[in-house]
Amino acid sequence: MLSTSGGGKLRAAVTTVLLLLCAVASVSVVTLVVVTTAPDGVRDLRAYQAAGRCPAAPSAPAECRWTQEFTVSGVHLSRGRNDSFRVLLTGPDGTRWRTSYSSGGPLLYGIGEGDRVTGTIWRGLLTEIASGEVSQKTLDAPADMRARVLVLALIVIPPGLLLTAACVWRLCRLRAAPTPGMVATGGLAAGLLIGTLFCLLLLGDHAENPWWLAGVWAPMTALLTIVARVYVNQKHAAATAPG
């Protein structure tokens, strides 16, 4: 929080209002996404899982699943800042399929140009490839969108609500200096956001599972809350200490 002396009051008010608008907008947008996506978020995934095998190669996008052999024509694996995992596949009829993946494992790191893989086609999309007992889904494969939006909500909504509370609190007491409670609430909001993102990195492939994420997020949140409470108590004790 900025100083409230002179022009600092105006700067504090402007900064707080901007933070408040960002927090409210973020929470509102994510809440809307959850409400509109979660109810039908597993529809495509369930349809894919329930789809039977096509009796013959479909000539148009179909609800059944068709598998066929592909030859790997090229593999692009980038493990830099902007990870990119792509594989070019060639079908028996010479048709080329450009496929993308979220990571290089478990299959991509083990294949190379000229290798043969089995691809699954559903609704005209190549959804996964397999080699032996190992398979990997492409980015075109249907996903559990309900789980994804719930993870998004866990990332954005708790910090957003805390930041909203801290900003409203600050605006109501703009003439006075920020209280330890205000600072602790704002710090807890930032800590939750950063900590949740760290949890996602820590969990890796399990990050899209809300239960796995909640299992790591809950103790982290409890620890950050304790730290914020200790901070407030220390500030209060220092302010009320004699002398």
C-alpha positions in Angstrom: 0.0 0.0 0.0 1.2 3.5 -0.8 1.6 6.4 1.6 -1.5 8.4 2.3 0.3 11.8 2.7 -0.2 14.5 0.0 -0.4 13.0 -3.5 0.2 9.6 -2.0 -3.5 9.5 -1.1 -4.5 9.9 -4.7 -1.9 7.3 -5.9 -3.1 4.9 -3.2 -6.7 5.3 -4.2 -6.0 4.9 -7.9 -3.9 1.8 -7.4 -6.4 0.3 -5.0 -9.3 0.9 -7.4 -7.3 -0.6 -10.3 -6.5 -3.7 -8.2 -10.1 -3.9 -7.1 -11.4 -3.8 -10.7 -8.9 -6.5 -11.8 -9.8 -8.7 -8.9 -13.6 -8.4 -9.5 -13.2 -8.9 -13.3 -11.0 -12.0 -12.8 -13.4 -13.6 -10.3 -16.4 -12.7 -12.5 -15.0 -14.1 -15.7 -13.8 -17.3 -14.1 -17.1 -17.8 -12.3 -18.9 -17.4 -15.6 -16.6 -19.9 -17.3 -17.2 -22.4 -14.5 -21.0 -22.0 -14.7 -21.1 -22.3 -18.4 -18.5 -25.1 -18.9 -18.7 -27.4 -15.8 -22.2 -28.8 -16.4 -21.3 -30.3 -19.9 -17.6 -30.4 -19.4 -17.3 -34.1 -19.6 -19.8 -34.7 -22.4 -17.2 -35.1 -25.2 -14.9 -37.2 -23.1 -17.7 -39.6 -22.2 -18.8 -39.8 -25.8 -15.2 -40.6 -26.8 -14.8 -43.3 -24.1 -18.1 -44.9 -25.1 -17.4 -44.8 -28.8 -17.1 -48.2 -30.5 -14.8 -49.3 -33.3 -15.8 -48.3 -36.8 -16.7 -51.3 -39.0 -14.8 -49.6 -41.9 -12.6 -46.6 -42.4 -15.0 -43.6 -42.2 -15.1 -41.2 -45.2 -16.3 -38.4 -43.0 -16.1 -37.4 -39.3 -17.8 -40.2 -37.4 -18.8 -40.9 -33.8 -17.0 -44.3 -33.9 -13.3 -44.8 -33.4 -11.0 -45.9 -36.2 -7.4 -47.1 -35.7 -4.8 -47.4 -38.4 -1.0 -47.5 -38.8 1.0 -44.3 -39.4 4.6 -43.7 -40.3 6.4 -41.0 -38.3 7.6 -38.4 -40.8 9.0 -35.9 -38.4 9.3 -35.2 -34.7 9.7 -31.7 -33.2 10.5 -31.6 -29.5 11.3 -28.2 -27.9 12.0 -28.0 -24.2 12.7 -24.3 -23.9 10.5 -21.5 -22.6 7.8 -22.2 -25.1 7.5 -26.0 -25.1 6.4 -27.4 -28.4 5.8 -31.1 -29.1 4.7 -31.9 -32.6 4.8 -35.1 -34.7 4.1 -35.3 -38.4 2.4 -38.6 -39.4 1.8 -40.1 -42.8 -1.1 -42.5 -43.4 -1.2 -45.5 -45.7 -2.8 -43.4 -48.4 -0.1 -40.7 -48.2 -2.2 -38.3 -46.2 -0.2 -36.3 -43.7 -1.5 -35.5 -40.2 0.1 -32.8 -38.1 -0.4 -33.6 -34.4 0.5 -31.6 -31.3 1.0 -32.8 -27.7 1.1 -31.2 -24.2 4.4 -32.9 -23.4 7.1 -35.3 -24.7 6.2 -38.2 -22.6 5.5 -41.0 -22.3 5.8 -41.8 -26.0 7.2 -38.9 -28.0 10.7 -39.1 -26.5 11.0 -42.7 -27.6 10.0 -42.4 -31.3 11.8 -41.1 -34.4 11.4 -40.6 -38.1 10.5 -43.8 -39.9 8.9 -45.5 -36.8 5.4 -46.9 -37.0 2.7 -46.0 -34.6 -1.0 -46.8 -34.3 -3.3 -43.7 -34.5 -6.9 -43.4 -33.3 -9.3 -41.2 -35.3 -12.6 -39.9 -33.9 -14.8 -37.2 -35.4 -12.2 -36.6 -38.0 -9.5 -35.9 -35.5 -6.4 -37.9 -34.6 -6.8 -38.2 -30.9 -4.0 -40.5 -29.7 -1.1 -42.5 -30.9 0.3 -45.8 -29.5 3.4 -47.9 -29.9 3.4 -51.3 -28.2 1.8 -50.8 -24.7 2.5 -47.1 -24.6 0.0 -44.5 -25.8 -0.2 -40.7 -25.7 -3.1 -38.4 -26.4 -2.9 -35.5 -28.8 -4.2 -32.0 -28.1 -7.2 -32.9 -30.2 -8.3 -35.6 -27.8 -11.4 -34.7 -25.7 -10.5 -33.6 -22.2 -12.3 -33.4 -18.8 -13.2 -29.7 -19.1 -15.0 -29.8 -15.8 -11.8 -30.6 -14.0 -9.9 -28.0 -15.9 -12.3 -25.2 -15.1 -12.4 -26.2 -11.4 -8.6 -26.0 -11.3 -8.8 -22.6 -13.0 -11.3 -21.6 -10.3 -9.0 -22.7 -7.6 -6.2 -20.6 -9.0 -8.2 -17.4 -9.5 -11.2 -17.2 -7.2 -9.7 -17.5 -3.6 -6.9 -14.9 -4.3 -9.4 -12.7 -6.2 -11.9 -12.6 -3.3 -9.1 -11.9 -0.8 -7.7 -9.1 -2.9 -11.2 -7.7 -3.4 -11.7 -7.7 0.4 -8.3 -6.0 1.0 -9.1 -3.3 -1.6 -12.5 -2.5 -0.2 -11.1 -2.4 3.3 -8.4 0.0 2.1 -10.8 2.3 0.3 -13.0 2.5 3.4 -9.9 3.6 5.5 -8.1 5.6 2.8 -7.3 8.5 5.2 -5.4 6.3 7.6 -2.3 4.2 7.1 -2.8 0.6 6.1 -3.5 -1.7 9.0 -1.6 -5.0 9.5 -4.8 -6.8 8.7 -5.0 -5.1 5.3 -1.4 -5.9 4.5 -1.8 -9.5 5.6 -4.9 -10.0 3.5 -3.2 -8.6 0.4 -0.1 -10.6 1.1 -2.2 -13.8 1.6 -3.9 -13.2 -1.8 -0.6 -12.9 -3.6 0.8 -15.9 -1.7 -2.2 -18.0 -2.7 -1.9 -17.1 -6.3 1.9 -17.8 -6.5 1.6 -20.9 -4.3 -1.2 -22.4 -6.4 0.9 -21.9 -9.6 3.8 -23.6 -7.8 1.5 -26.5 -6.9 0.6 -26.9 -10.6 4.3 -27.1 -11.5 4.9 -29.5 -8.6 2.1 -31.9 -9.6 3.0 -32.0 -13.3 0.7 -34.4 -15.2 -1.6 -34.7 -12.1 -2.3 -30.9 -12.1 -5.5 -31.3 -14.0 -7.0 -33.5 -11.3 -8.8 -31.2 -8.8 -8.4 -33.8 -6.0 -4.6 -34.0 -6.4 -4.4 -30.2 -6.5 -6.7 -29.8 -3.5 -4.5 -32.2 -1.6 -1.5 -30.0 -2.0 -3.4 -26.7 -2.0 -5.2 -27.1 1.3 -2.1 -27.5 3.6 -0.3 -24.7 1.6 -3.3 -22.4 2.2 -3.4 -23.3 5.9 0.3 -22.6 6.3 0.0 -19.2 4.5 -3.0 -18.3 6.7 -1.0 -19.1 9.8 1.9 -16.9 8.5 -0.5 -14.0 7.9 -2.0 -14.4 11.3 1.4 -14.4 13.0 2.3 -11.3 11.1 -0.8 -9.5 12.3 -0.3 -10.6 15.9 3.3 -9.5 15.9 2.4 -6.1 14.5 -0.4 -5.7 17.1 2.0 -6.7 19.9 4.6 -4.2 18.7 2.0 -1.4 18.5 0.6 -2.1 22.0 4.0 -2.7 23.7 4.8 -0.2 26.5 7.4 2.4 25.8 
